[in-house]
Amino acid sequence: AKKASRDPKHDYVIIIDEINRGNLSKIFGELMLLLEADKRGEKVKLTYATRDQDLFTVPPNLYIIVKPIFL
């Protein structure tokens, strides 16, 4: 996310495979709120941040693709 924030002219993609093997709230945690289109670019302090200046954001040029495992 930091790299994508520093380079807004390019798109970045994260691919998560076999997402249904895990607990989504544990995998994404607070990130779930920032994935919504109207929340992109907002900066929030994460619950477990170690310093006051540690703010997290999901920039609009970062895409997350999740794939379930099919049984």
ABEGO torsion letter per residue (X at the ends): XAAAAABAABBBBBBBBGAAABBAAAAAEAAAAAABAAABGBBBBBAABABAABBBBBBAABBBBBBBBBX
